[in-house]
Amino acid sequence: MPSVKTNTRLPNAAMLVIGDEILSGRTQDCNTQVIASKLTEAGIHLAEVRVVSDSSSEIVSAVNTLRSIYTYLFTSGGIGPTHDDITADAIAQAFEVGISVREDAKLILGSNYKDGEKSLNEARLRMARIPDGAILIDNPISKAPGFSLQNVYVMAGVPSIFKAMVDSIIPTLVGGPPLLSISIKFLRPESEIAKDLGVIASCFSSASIGSYPFSMDGVHGTNVVVRHCDLKILRAIEKKLERIR
């Protein structure tokens, strides 16, 4: 089982994945991996991931809890044109603000269609409903914008659109030094190196040290992954690990 020490100097974040289709297993969540990778590069520690159903009360509860704990909260899913796309309304409820079709969002959305705003039927207009005070997040693929409100960033569930939205917001976030990592493979079971790993982890409490067992061709081994912002500390830990290898 991984033994992890968190680098508390980094800004942190949570990811909230919204959708019954994720919980039912019909759709695989790809967005968490995308945001985790981008945040690591930006020096922001992704500390928690939650998945909730298309339930307004569950979304509101999760949003209010997570936004109060972490520097940033990112959500994916539930901002499309159908009846079960309720994320925007839930965010408005969580912040206790109004929500309506916004003219700038409507103009942007209309640019995706040949007839412009004339093509915006009732369903499409749902994607232009934005909570009061929110800032739009660019969507270069289908134009339907995401939005941010204080430290909460609300984005589409479609992986290609989610990634495009993430790419547009990452430069606006305040992060720390990029989180560097090393990985060392031990051809020994986790139980044989656990004690030594614990000693090393206690000596380098600012680092994240995780152990991940594997079995391949009858060999039981362990991958040890170390993360830290300081390359010198990483190299010092690497030397310690090589000694117990």
C-alpha beads as a LAMMPS data file, in Angstrom:
LAMMPS data file: protein, C-alpha beads

245 atoms
244 bonds

1 atom types
1 bond types

-500.0 500.0 xlo xhi
-500.0 500.0 ylo yhi
-500.0 500.0 zlo zhi

Masses

1 110.0

Atoms # bond

1 1 1 0.000 0.000 0.000
2 1 1 1.409 3.413 -0.902
3 1 1 2.969 5.478 1.845
4 1 1 2.561 9.122 0.963
5 1 1 3.863 12.351 2.418
6 1 1 2.310 15.484 0.931
7 1 1 4.336 18.542 0.013
8 1 1 2.218 21.131 1.811
9 1 1 4.037 24.090 0.241
10 1 1 2.227 23.628 -3.056
11 1 1 -1.153 25.177 -3.857
12 1 1 -3.643 22.323 -3.895
13 1 1 -6.751 21.320 -5.791
14 1 1 -9.664 18.918 -6.000
15 1 1 -11.424 17.408 -8.996
16 1 1 -15.184 16.764 -9.018
17 1 1 -16.382 14.416 -11.761
18 1 1 -20.126 14.694 -12.340
19 1 1 -22.332 12.174 -14.116
20 1 1 -24.425 9.051 -13.696
21 1 1 -22.697 7.599 -16.751
22 1 1 -19.376 7.566 -14.905
23 1 1 -20.815 5.850 -11.839
24 1 1 -22.648 3.262 -13.947
25 1 1 -19.455 2.273 -15.755
26 1 1 -20.883 3.148 -19.175
27 1 1 -18.349 5.946 -19.620
28 1 1 -14.740 5.974 -18.477
29 1 1 -13.408 9.107 -16.803
30 1 1 -10.391 10.348 -18.773
31 1 1 -10.417 13.901 -17.471
32 1 1 -8.854 13.291 -14.069
33 1 1 -5.622 12.103 -15.666
34 1 1 -5.541 15.212 -17.872
35 1 1 -6.022 17.676 -15.027
36 1 1 -3.622 15.797 -12.753
37 1 1 -0.846 15.960 -15.335
38 1 1 -1.416 19.640 -16.120
39 1 1 -1.572 20.611 -12.444
40 1 1 1.648 18.742 -11.672
41 1 1 3.407 20.714 -14.407
42 1 1 1.980 23.921 -12.915
43 1 1 3.144 23.104 -9.394
44 1 1 -0.361 22.510 -8.025
45 1 1 -1.012 19.419 -5.928
46 1 1 -4.168 17.483 -6.859
47 1 1 -5.172 16.284 -3.408
48 1 1 -8.644 14.797 -3.896
49 1 1 -10.953 13.429 -6.599
50 1 1 -14.670 12.792 -6.118
51 1 1 -17.351 11.394 -8.411
52 1 1 -21.003 12.325 -7.878
53 1 1 -24.223 11.546 -9.702
54 1 1 -26.459 13.955 -11.591
55 1 1 -28.047 15.066 -8.335
56 1 1 -28.289 18.762 -7.536
57 1 1 -28.008 18.250 -3.786
58 1 1 -24.933 16.023 -4.155
59 1 1 -23.225 18.487 -6.492
60 1 1 -23.970 21.459 -4.223
61 1 1 -22.728 19.632 -1.134
62 1 1 -19.513 18.468 -2.813
63 1 1 -18.777 21.877 -4.352
64 1 1 -19.244 23.742 -1.074
65 1 1 -17.087 21.270 0.819
66 1 1 -14.242 21.077 -1.671
67 1 1 -14.036 24.774 -2.532
68 1 1 -13.665 25.585 1.145
69 1 1 -10.777 23.149 1.615
70 1 1 -8.645 23.529 -1.490
71 1 1 -7.019 26.368 -3.419
72 1 1 -8.834 25.313 -6.593
73 1 1 -11.779 23.090 -7.487
74 1 1 -12.249 21.762 -11.019
75 1 1 -15.430 20.054 -12.232
76 1 1 -16.202 18.096 -15.382
77 1 1 -19.591 17.169 -16.803
78 1 1 -23.163 18.374 -16.738
79 1 1 -23.035 21.628 -18.734
80 1 1 -24.565 20.342 -21.992
81 1 1 -28.003 20.904 -23.594
82 1 1 -30.066 18.093 -22.032
83 1 1 -32.394 17.939 -19.032
84 1 1 -29.840 16.129 -16.859
85 1 1 -27.148 18.771 -17.447
86 1 1 -27.690 20.497 -14.111
87 1 1 -24.188 21.507 -13.072
88 1 1 -24.543 25.222 -13.873
89 1 1 -27.719 25.458 -11.789
90 1 1 -26.095 23.540 -8.940
91 1 1 -23.082 25.870 -8.961
92 1 1 -25.387 28.883 -8.819
93 1 1 -27.195 27.285 -5.891
94 1 1 -23.911 26.529 -4.112
95 1 1 -22.837 30.185 -4.397
96 1 1 -26.360 31.474 -3.773
97 1 1 -26.404 33.569 -6.951
98 1 1 -28.790 33.865 -9.876
99 1 1 -28.394 32.187 -13.255
100 1 1 -29.642 33.186 -16.700
101 1 1 -28.788 33.165 -20.393
102 1 1 -25.904 35.598 -20.730
103 1 1 -25.529 37.666 -23.870
104 1 1 -21.766 37.175 -24.249
105 1 1 -22.125 33.404 -23.848
106 1 1 -25.045 33.427 -26.302
107 1 1 -22.979 35.334 -28.880
108 1 1 -20.057 32.925 -28.537
109 1 1 -22.319 29.882 -28.744
110 1 1 -24.084 31.220 -31.835
111 1 1 -20.749 31.503 -33.655
112 1 1 -20.648 27.712 -33.834
113 1 1 -23.656 27.568 -36.168
114 1 1 -24.183 28.634 -39.777
115 1 1 -27.233 30.741 -38.933
116 1 1 -25.657 32.187 -35.815
117 1 1 -27.983 32.919 -32.921
118 1 1 -31.009 31.942 -35.038
119 1 1 -29.901 28.331 -34.557
120 1 1 -30.016 28.582 -30.778
121 1 1 -33.095 26.589 -29.828
122 1 1 -34.161 26.058 -26.219
123 1 1 -31.804 23.125 -25.706
124 1 1 -28.763 24.944 -27.073
125 1 1 -29.534 28.037 -25.035
126 1 1 -29.119 25.944 -21.894
127 1 1 -25.401 26.016 -22.647
128 1 1 -25.432 29.832 -22.447
129 1 1 -26.934 29.882 -18.954
130 1 1 -24.201 31.224 -16.680
131 1 1 -24.290 31.939 -12.922
132 1 1 -24.132 35.618 -12.018
133 1 1 -20.588 36.911 -11.612
134 1 1 -18.906 33.996 -13.391
135 1 1 -16.032 34.377 -15.866
136 1 1 -16.315 32.425 -19.122
137 1 1 -13.840 29.678 -19.994
138 1 1 -12.945 29.444 -23.682
139 1 1 -14.047 26.397 -25.660
140 1 1 -12.375 26.492 -29.096
141 1 1 -13.944 23.183 -30.159
142 1 1 -17.728 23.527 -29.830
143 1 1 -17.811 27.134 -28.548
144 1 1 -20.157 26.352 -25.606
145 1 1 -18.226 28.009 -22.764
146 1 1 -17.337 26.735 -19.362
147 1 1 -17.072 29.212 -16.520
148 1 1 -15.300 29.960 -13.275
149 1 1 -16.688 31.449 -10.083
150 1 1 -14.153 32.399 -7.410
151 1 1 -11.925 29.287 -7.083
152 1 1 -14.282 26.880 -8.891
153 1 1 -13.698 26.027 -12.562
154 1 1 -16.627 24.352 -14.338
155 1 1 -15.825 22.484 -17.547
156 1 1 -17.334 20.072 -20.039
157 1 1 -17.225 16.309 -19.622
158 1 1 -16.314 15.536 -23.253
159 1 1 -12.572 14.743 -22.999
160 1 1 -11.406 16.773 -26.007
161 1 1 -13.347 19.845 -24.873
162 1 1 -12.291 19.408 -21.247
163 1 1 -8.630 19.308 -22.284
164 1 1 -9.029 22.421 -24.428
165 1 1 -10.642 24.268 -21.529
166 1 1 -7.905 23.151 -19.142
167 1 1 -5.259 24.399 -21.565
168 1 1 -6.922 27.822 -21.539
169 1 1 -7.122 28.174 -17.750
170 1 1 -3.789 26.692 -16.638
171 1 1 -1.827 29.901 -17.471
172 1 1 -4.217 31.890 -15.244
173 1 1 -3.605 29.775 -12.123
174 1 1 -1.088 30.607 -9.433
175 1 1 1.056 27.546 -8.852
176 1 1 4.321 26.644 -7.212
177 1 1 7.550 25.176 -8.584
178 1 1 6.922 22.278 -11.003
179 1 1 6.698 18.937 -9.234
180 1 1 9.531 16.644 -10.390
181 1 1 9.529 12.864 -10.047
182 1 1 11.726 9.777 -10.230
183 1 1 10.728 6.126 -10.408
184 1 1 12.807 3.161 -9.246
185 1 1 11.897 -0.484 -9.845
186 1 1 12.610 -3.033 -7.102
187 1 1 12.504 -6.718 -7.995
188 1 1 11.437 -7.368 -4.416
189 1 1 7.962 -7.513 -2.885
190 1 1 6.696 -4.417 -1.128
191 1 1 6.749 -6.095 2.271
192 1 1 10.538 -6.560 2.082
193 1 1 11.283 -2.877 1.545
194 1 1 8.451 -1.353 3.621
195 1 1 10.553 -0.762 6.753
196 1 1 13.394 0.932 4.878
197 1 1 10.935 3.029 2.889
198 1 1 9.340 4.199 6.114
199 1 1 12.705 5.339 7.449
200 1 1 13.500 7.232 4.240
201 1 1 10.049 8.839 4.203
202 1 1 10.488 10.056 7.782
203 1 1 13.818 11.652 6.862
204 1 1 12.348 13.436 3.846
205 1 1 8.899 14.436 5.067
206 1 1 8.447 17.158 2.421
207 1 1 8.578 14.570 -0.378
208 1 1 5.833 12.337 -1.715
209 1 1 7.065 8.726 -1.665
210 1 1 4.703 6.089 -2.999
211 1 1 5.240 2.333 -3.344
212 1 1 3.243 0.404 -5.916
213 1 1 3.489 -3.411 -6.064
214 1 1 3.358 -5.352 -9.336
215 1 1 3.534 -8.938 -10.524
216 1 1 4.980 -9.823 -13.916
217 1 1 6.025 -13.238 -15.240
218 1 1 5.925 -14.671 -11.742
219 1 1 8.133 -11.934 -10.301
220 1 1 6.748 -9.810 -7.462
221 1 1 8.217 -6.345 -7.427
222 1 1 7.620 -2.768 -6.372
223 1 1 7.800 0.530 -8.208
224 1 1 8.767 3.393 -5.912
225 1 1 7.819 6.857 -7.155
226 1 1 9.213 9.973 -5.483
227 1 1 7.963 13.504 -6.134
228 1 1 9.409 16.807 -4.987
229 1 1 10.037 20.331 -6.303
230 1 1 13.760 20.256 -5.484
231 1 1 15.964 18.144 -7.766
232 1 1 18.716 17.973 -5.120
233 1 1 16.316 16.392 -2.621
234 1 1 15.113 13.950 -5.274
235 1 1 18.685 12.871 -5.975
236 1 1 19.408 12.465 -2.264
237 1 1 16.367 10.202 -1.890
238 1 1 17.355 8.312 -5.019
239 1 1 20.745 7.496 -3.461
240 1 1 19.066 6.215 -0.316
241 1 1 16.742 4.020 -2.377
242 1 1 19.589 2.599 -4.442
243 1 1 21.261 1.462 -1.228
244 1 1 18.292 -0.711 -0.267
245 1 1 17.716 -1.946 -3.785

Bonds

1 1 1 2
2 1 2 3
3 1 3 4
4 1 4 5
5 1 5 6
6 1 6 7
7 1 7 8
8 1 8 9
9 1 9 10
10 1 10 11
11 1 11 12
12 1 12 13
13 1 13 14
14 1 14 15
15 1 15 16
16 1 16 17
17 1 17 18
18 1 18 19
19 1 19 20
20 1 20 21
21 1 21 22
22 1 22 23
23 1 23 24
24 1 24 25
25 1 25 26
26 1 26 27
27 1 27 28
28 1 28 29
29 1 29 30
30 1 30 31
31 1 31 32
32 1 32 33
33 1 33 34
34 1 34 35
35 1 35 36
36 1 36 37
37 1 37 38
38 1 38 39
39 1 39 40
40 1 40 41
41 1 41 42
42 1 42 43
43 1 43 44
44 1 44 45
45 1 45 46
46 1 46 47
47 1 47 48
48 1 48 49
49 1 49 50
50 1 50 51
51 1 51 52
52 1 52 53
53 1 53 54
54 1 54 55
55 1 55 56
56 1 56 57
57 1 57 58
58 1 58 59
59 1 59 60
60 1 60 61
61 1 61 62
62 1 62 63
63 1 63 64
64 1 64 65
65 1 65 66
66 1 66 67
67 1 67 68
68 1 68 69
69 1 69 70
70 1 70 71
71 1 71 72
72 1 72 73
73 1 73 74
74 1 74 75
75 1 75 76
76 1 76 77
77 1 77 78
78 1 78 79
79 1 79 80
80 1 80 81
81 1 81 82
82 1 82 83
83 1 83 84
84 1 84 85
85 1 85 86
86 1 86 87
87 1 87 88
88 1 88 89
89 1 89 90
90 1 90 91
91 1 91 92
92 1 92 93
93 1 93 94
94 1 94 95
95 1 95 96
96 1 96 97
97 1 97 98
98 1 98 99
99 1 99 100
100 1 100 101
101 1 101 102
102 1 102 103
103 1 103 104
104 1 104 105
105 1 105 106
106 1 106 107
107 1 107 108
108 1 108 109
109 1 109 110
110 1 110 111
111 1 111 112
112 1 112 113
113 1 113 114
114 1 114 115
115 1 115 116
116 1 116 117
117 1 117 118
118 1 118 119
119 1 119 120
120 1 120 121
121 1 121 122
122 1 122 123
123 1 123 124
124 1 124 125
125 1 125 126
126 1 126 127
127 1 127 128
128 1 128 129
129 1 129 130
130 1 130 131
131 1 131 132
132 1 132 133
133 1 133 134
134 1 134 135
135 1 135 136
136 1 136 137
137 1 137 138
138 1 138 139
139 1 139 140
140 1 140 141
141 1 141 142
142 1 142 143
143 1 143 144
144 1 144 145
145 1 145 146
146 1 146 147
147 1 147 148
148 1 148 149
149 1 149 150
150 1 150 151
151 1 151 152
152 1 152 153
153 1 153 154
154 1 154 155
155 1 155 156
156 1 156 157
157 1 157 158
158 1 158 159
159 1 159 160
160 1 160 161
161 1 161 162
162 1 162 163
163 1 163 164
164 1 164 165
165 1 165 166
166 1 166 167
167 1 167 168
168 1 168 169
169 1 169 170
170 1 170 171
171 1 171 172
172 1 172 173
173 1 173 174
174 1 174 175
175 1 175 176
176 1 176 177
177 1 177 178
178 1 178 179
179 1 179 180
180 1 180 181
181 1 181 182
182 1 182 183
183 1 183 184
184 1 184 185
185 1 185 186
186 1 186 187
187 1 187 188
188 1 188 189
189 1 189 190
190 1 190 191
191 1 191 192
192 1 192 193
193 1 193 194
194 1 194 195
195 1 195 196
196 1 196 197
197 1 197 198
198 1 198 199
199 1 199 200
200 1 200 201
201 1 201 202
202 1 202 203
203 1 203 204
204 1 204 205
205 1 205 206
206 1 206 207
207 1 207 208
208 1 208 209
209 1 209 210
210 1 210 211
211 1 211 212
212 1 212 213
213 1 213 214
214 1 214 215
215 1 215 216
216 1 216 217
217 1 217 218
218 1 218 219
219 1 219 220
220 1 220 221
221 1 221 222
222 1 222 223
223 1 223 224
224 1 224 225
225 1 225 226
226 1 226 227
227 1 227 228
228 1 228 229
229 1 229 230
230 1 230 231
231 1 231 232
232 1 232 233
233 1 233 234
234 1 234 235
235 1 235 236
236 1 236 237
237 1 237 238
238 1 238 239
239 1 239 240
240 1 240 241
241 1 241 242
242 1 242 243
243 1 243 244
244 1 244 245
